[in-house]
Amino acid sequence: MNAVLVQLAYLAATALFVLSLHWMNTPKTARRGVFSGVAAMTIAVLATWSGANVTRHWWVLIPILIAVAPGIWLSLVPLTAVPQRTALSHAFGGLAAGLVGTAKYFYWLNHETEALTAFRMTAIILEIILGYLTFTGSLIAAGKLQEVKWIPQRPWVYKGQNYVNLGAFALAVLFGVLVILSPGTTTSAVLFVLIIVLSLNFGWMLVMPIGGADMPTVIAILNSYAGLSAVAMGFVLDNKLLITAGALDGSSGLILSIIMCRAMNRSFANVLFGAFGQVAKKAAAGEQKQYKSENAEGAAQMLEQATRVVIVPGYGMAVAQAQHKVRELYDLLSKRGINVTFAIHPVAGRMPGHMNVLLAEADIPYERLQEMEDANSELPQTDVALVIGANDVTNPAARHDKTSPIYGMPIIDVDKARTVMVIKRSMNPGFAGIDNELYYMPNTLMLFGDAKAFVGEMVKNLSGAGH
Amino acid sequence: MVQAFLAVGAAVAGADPAAASGAGASLDLMSMLFVFMLATFIGVGVILRVSRLLHTPLMSITNAISAIAVVGSIIVAGGEHYPTGIRVLGAVALFCSMTNIISGFLITDRMLKMFKTREGGKP
């Protein structure tokens, strides 16, 4: 195919990519978005492959064929494992960008030194720094999400860590500037390799100190980096399709990470360098606070008498595999004419939007899933708020207790409902180690037990009473 | 004004502003920066309208889209003039990108199929 046709094909692919993301705006058209994305990618691959410069077809075909099996396998993971799959794919994306940048640099160094303009070199340096740091950073993020044994879930910190990390990054940038200034020498080639080594190290060092609870933000940021490394590759290769598609991805990662940060009332810097989620070292609370508990039968009765119920699911619900039982509960209550909705906090689950997917998998209709703001405006008129596996996102301390680590974080105001029921294994504080004052409020009932078993009990009670 | 603009562009491009090819390269560089800026604005505009329900599928479809790095990988792996060592780097990159494309689109579709309205379960 000649160059003009290839460019026209790229133009079509760009339009299809934009449409693909546009159609993602509602579940009704979202699958069309996938088809459009697949069409765009197919056009891009075929156009590039048929370009005049690509002649070694086996070198293209064989890697593609090898990729089919792992690609399909990675698409079949359970939905609880989607966050780590996503992190892994950022790692792959970063590695691909890094490798292509490396390949182009060494090719030009040995064959066409004059092609190494300052502009191109800047793009290559950005591409490899972003690419390689995304690669190792995402691998660690995937490991933390998968709860691999040798990667600690808790932040891994030591004194002066941020200085060491920033030092490594600054050194990589300094070397980068030196390479840009005189790209064609042997020294530069050595420095180039050092930049790769530093970036690989910087990536994992950056993510190790970040706790498991912050991974949703981290994978959103890494998503953005993977996109930006594709943009840099576009600048290196004079390819506008790479620039547009990379920019779409970069802006998506950026927006998702901003949403995540806002939902936790934290800044980027605080997420990246704050080492949140260390075991809180606070003095043991002296007084024993009072709480009320209830059994499944009583809880089921209260639900039955309600006219409006809001269920607040957290990741704990998915860990306990309770979502299918919750769906049965939803069905039984809806059949009695009770209005049941699900209030979803933006950070519920382990990546942006994760909880929605987990509930959709359990066949809960998506129009029953409410965003936090909508749920909060209706909670004061709600009879029962049922919290399953969520903790910090329901803690009223976030609204008023300035000493709480989560102060200022937007929460779901379940305490404003007439009755709050919390399913929990025991009174132990959760992952972040913060005590939840919701549990001691007069309108709160604690339902102790495994989420799946307890909801199962309630379902049994409700379906028995129906006869 | 225009000349000053070109000179700045060419200086950024690392080319001699006097040379004709330098001016051409700088124009190309500027057009790439324009494309990048506009694409970012379009990206932000489009992404902001995506329903929060779909943020996980959005992330997996953008994974697949950012695997557009496949274009660079094909050029390096299958290009005519590259020595074998460099070609291998391209082939590995191609494998990584292709894995992302296949798994990204498949899993997005798999998740989207689960989003249903309440057709069967009438209250």
Contacts between the chains, C-beta under 8 A, distances in Angstrom:
chain1	res1	chain2	res2	distance
A	17	B	65	5.8
A	17	B	68	8.0
A	18	B	42	6.1
A	18	B	46	6.5
A	20	B	61	6.8
A	20	B	65	7.2
A	21	B	43	7.4
A	21	B	46	4.7
A	21	B	47	6.5
A	21	B	50	7.2
A	21	B	58	7.6
A	21	B	61	7.4
A	21	B	62	7.5
A	21	B	65	7.7
A	22	B	46	5.2
A	22	B	49	7.7
A	24	B	50	4.9
A	24	B	51	7.9
A	24	B	54	5.7
A	24	B	57	6.9
A	24	B	58	5.4
A	24	B	61	6.6
A	25	B	46	7.8
A	25	B	49	4.6
A	25	B	50	5.1
A	25	B	51	6.0
A	25	B	54	7.9
A	26	B	51	5.6
A	26	B	54	8.0
A	27	B	51	6.9
A	27	B	53	6.3
A	27	B	54	6.4
A	27	B	112	7.0
A	27	B	115	4.1
A	30	B	54	5.9
A	30	B	57	6.6
A	30	B	112	4.8
A	30	B	115	7.3
A	31	B	109	6.4
A	31	B	112	5.0
A	31	B	113	7.2
A	33	B	61	6.6
A	34	B	61	6.5
A	34	B	105	5.9
A	34	B	108	5.3
A	34	B	109	4.7
A	34	B	112	6.6
A	37	B	61	5.8
A	37	B	64	6.2
A	37	B	65	6.1
A	37	B	105	6.2
A	37	B	108	7.9
A	38	B	105	5.3
A	40	B	65	7.8
A	41	B	64	7.0
A	41	B	65	7.5
A	41	B	67	7.6
A	41	B	68	7.3
A	41	B	70	7.5
A	41	B	101	5.7
A	41	B	105	7.4
A	44	B	68	6.3
A	44	B	70	7.1
A	44	B	71	5.8
A	45	B	70	6.0
A	45	B	71	7.6
A	45	B	74	6.9
A	48	B	70	7.6
A	48	B	71	4.8
A	48	B	74	4.7
A	48	B	75	6.5
A	49	B	74	5.7
A	49	B	78	7.0
A	51	B	75	7.5
A	53	B	75	6.7
A	53	B	79	5.3
A	53	B	80	5.6
A	54	B	74	6.1
A	54	B	75	6.5
A	54	B	78	4.1
A	54	B	79	6.1
A	54	B	80	7.5
A	55	B	78	6.8
A	55	B	79	7.6
A	55	B	80	4.7
A	56	B	77	7.4
A	56	B	78	4.6
A	56	B	79	7.2
A	56	B	80	7.2
A	56	B	87	7.2
A	57	B	78	6.4
A	59	B	77	4.6
A	59	B	78	4.9
A	59	B	87	5.8
A	59	B	90	7.4
A	59	B	91	5.8
A	60	B	74	5.5
A	60	B	77	5.7
A	60	B	78	4.1
A	60	B	94	6.8
A	62	B	91	7.3
A	63	B	73	7.8
A	63	B	77	6.5
A	63	B	91	4.7
A	63	B	92	7.4
A	63	B	94	4.1
A	63	B	95	4.2
A	63	B	98	6.5
A	64	B	94	6.7
A	64	B	95	7.9
A	64	B	98	5.0
A	66	B	95	5.7
A	67	B	94	7.7
A	67	B	95	5.0
A	67	B	96	7.9
A	67	B	98	3.5
A	67	B	99	4.5
A	67	B	101	8.0
A	67	B	102	6.3
A	68	B	98	7.8
A	68	B	102	6.3
A	70	B	99	5.2
A	70	B	103	7.6
A	71	B	98	6.7
A	71	B	99	4.6
A	71	B	100	7.7
A	71	B	101	7.2
A	71	B	102	2.8
A	71	B	103	4.5
A	71	B	106	7.2
A	72	B	102	6.4
A	72	B	103	7.2
A	72	B	106	6.6
A	73	B	103	7.8
A	74	B	99	6.8
A	74	B	103	3.8
A	74	B	107	7.4
A	75	B	102	7.0
A	75	B	103	4.3
A	75	B	104	7.8
A	75	B	106	3.5
A	75	B	107	4.1
A	75	B	110	6.5
A	76	B	107	8.0
A	76	B	110	7.9
A	77	B	107	7.5
A	79	B	111	7.2
A	82	B	56	6.2
A	82	B	60	7.2
A	82	B	107	7.0
A	82	B	111	7.6
A	85	B	60	7.9
A	85	B	103	7.1
A	85	B	107	6.9
A	86	B	59	5.7
A	86	B	60	6.2
A	86	B	63	6.3
A	89	B	60	7.8
A	89	B	63	4.6
A	89	B	67	7.9
A	89	B	99	7.6
A	89	B	100	4.8
A	89	B	103	6.5
A	89	B	104	6.3
A	90	B	63	7.0
A	92	B	67	7.8
A	92	B	96	4.0
A	92	B	97	7.3
A	92	B	99	5.8
A	92	B	100	5.2
A	93	B	63	6.9
A	93	B	66	5.3
A	93	B	67	6.1
A	93	B	69	6.4
A	93	B	96	7.1
A	93	B	97	7.3
A	93	B	100	5.8
A	95	B	92	7.7
A	95	B	93	7.2
A	95	B	96	5.3
A	96	B	67	7.4
A	96	B	69	4.5
A	96	B	70	7.8
A	96	B	72	7.9
A	96	B	73	5.9
A	96	B	92	7.9
A	96	B	93	4.0
A	96	B	94	7.6
A	96	B	96	4.2
A	96	B	97	4.7
A	96	B	100	7.8
A	97	B	69	5.4
A	97	B	72	7.8
A	97	B	93	7.7
A	99	B	73	7.8
A	99	B	89	4.5
A	99	B	90	7.2
A	99	B	92	5.7
A	99	B	93	4.1
A	99	B	96	7.7
A	100	B	69	6.5
A	100	B	72	4.3
A	100	B	73	5.8
A	100	B	76	5.6
A	100	B	89	7.3
A	100	B	90	6.6
A	100	B	93	5.0
A	102	B	89	6.0
A	103	B	76	4.8
A	103	B	82	7.5
A	103	B	86	4.5
A	103	B	89	4.1
A	103	B	90	5.5
A	103	B	93	7.6
A	104	B	72	7.9
A	104	B	76	6.9
A	106	B	85	7.9
A	106	B	86	6.2
A	107	B	76	7.9
A	107	B	82	6.0
A	107	B	83	7.6
A	107	B	86	5.2
A	110	B	83	7.9
A	111	B	81	7.4
A	117	B	13	5.9
A	117	B	14	4.0
A	117	B	15	6.4
A	117	B	25	7.2
A	118	B	12	7.5
A	118	B	13	7.2
A	118	B	14	3.0
A	119	B	12	5.9
A	119	B	13	4.5
A	119	B	14	5.4
A	119	B	25	7.9
A	119	B	29	5.7
A	120	B	14	7.8
A	121	B	14	7.8
A	219	B	59	7.6
A	220	B	59	7.4
A	223	B	59	6.1
A	223	B	62	6.5
A	223	B	63	7.3
A	223	B	66	7.8
A	226	B	63	7.6
A	226	B	66	5.1
A	227	B	62	7.1
A	227	B	66	4.9
A	229	B	69	7.7
A	230	B	66	5.2
A	230	B	68	5.8
A	230	B	69	5.1
A	231	B	36	6.1
A	233	B	69	5.9
A	233	B	72	4.9
A	234	B	32	7.2
A	234	B	36	7.8
A	235	B	32	5.9
A	235	B	36	7.9
A	236	B	72	7.7
A	237	B	71	7.7
A	237	B	72	5.4
A	237	B	75	6.7
A	238	B	28	6.8
A	238	B	32	7.3
A	239	B	71	6.2
A	239	B	72	7.1
A	240	B	32	6.6
A	240	B	35	5.0
A	241	B	68	6.5
A	241	B	71	6.3
A	242	B	68	5.7
A	242	B	69	7.2
A	242	B	71	5.9
A	242	B	72	6.6
A	243	B	32	6.1
A	243	B	35	5.2
A	243	B	36	5.1
A	243	B	39	6.4
A	244	B	35	6.3
A	244	B	39	4.2
A	245	B	65	5.3
A	245	B	66	6.8
A	245	B	68	3.9
A	246	B	66	6.3
A	246	B	68	6.7
A	247	B	36	5.6
A	247	B	39	3.6
A	247	B	40	4.7
A	247	B	42	8.0
A	247	B	43	5.4
A	248	B	39	6.4
A	248	B	42	7.4
A	248	B	43	4.2
A	248	B	46	7.5
A	248	B	47	7.9
A	248	B	62	6.9
A	248	B	65	6.2
A	249	B	43	7.7
A	249	B	62	4.6
A	249	B	63	7.8
A	249	B	65	5.6
A	249	B	66	3.8
A	250	B	40	6.9
A	250	B	43	7.0
A	251	B	40	5.3
A	251	B	43	3.2
A	251	B	44	4.7
A	251	B	47	5.8
A	252	B	43	6.4
A	252	B	47	4.7
A	252	B	58	6.5
A	252	B	59	7.3
A	252	B	62	4.5
A	253	B	62	7.2
A	254	B	44	7.6
A	255	B	44	6.4
A	255	B	47	4.9
A	255	B	48	6.3
A	256	B	47	7.9
A	256	B	55	6.3
A	256	B	58	7.6
A	256	B	59	6.6
A	259	B	52	8.0
A	259	B	55	7.8
A	331	B	121	6.3
A	334	B	121	7.1
A	334	B	123	4.8
A	335	B	123	6.5
A	337	B	123	6.6
A	344	B	52	7.8
A	346	B	52	7.0
A	349	B	56	8.0
A	351	B	55	7.8
A	351	B	56	5.9
A	351	B	59	6.5
A	352	B	55	3.9
A	352	B	56	6.5
A	352	B	58	7.9
A	352	B	59	6.4
A	353	B	52	6.3
A	353	B	53	6.7
A	353	B	54	6.3
A	353	B	55	2.9
A	353	B	56	3.9
A	353	B	57	7.4
A	353	B	58	7.1
A	353	B	59	7.5
A	354	B	56	5.3
A	356	B	52	7.5
A	356	B	53	4.7
A	356	B	54	7.4
A	356	B	55	7.6
A	356	B	56	6.9
A	357	B	56	4.7
A	357	B	57	7.2
A	357	B	111	5.3
A	357	B	114	7.0
A	360	B	111	7.4
A	360	B	114	4.1
A	360	B	115	4.8
A	360	B	116	7.2
A	361	B	114	5.0
A	363	B	114	7.8
A	363	B	116	6.7
A	365	B	116	6.0
A	365	B	117	5.3
A	365	B	118	3.8
A	365	B	121	7.2
A	366	B	53	5.6
A	366	B	115	4.9
A	366	B	116	7.0
A	366	B	117	7.0
A	367	B	117	6.1
A	367	B	118	7.2
A	368	B	118	7.6
A	369	B	53	6.1
A	371	B	52	5.7
